[in-house]
């Protein structure tokens, strides 16, 4: 019985946290490649902004896929969750912009862009995880 509960706990943990994935996402690989090609502040900031846009597109992609899989109640919950996330994203970006506007030096431009990117990346990976749970389990 003890080993069975341990397996259940491990499965719960692995299905709850998509960040454990060891696979390198193509967006991350493209970002790294772009930064290696142009490691100036402007180059890194532009590459990071492009990656943020790509992650936001992933959010839209998996949102759409989930909408096709979920029942009516699930779609309503996803819609509400997405609306709340969009408001959070806008608010968090305002905060990030405010904080980084107080920093001096050009390196903070890239740091700000990276913080913006992480918001969309996190949501995209979560939505992808939910989609994979519904299609692979």
TADABEL-V656231 format. One line per field, one symbol per residue. phi: phi as a letter, one per 30 degrees, with the letter a starting at -180 (. if undefined). Layout:
BEGIN
phi = ???
END
This chain:
BEGIN
phi = .dddddddddddddddbdddecdddedddddedddddbcdedddddddddddddddddedddddddddcddeddddddedddddddddeddddddedddddddcjddddddddddeddddddddddddedddddccc
END
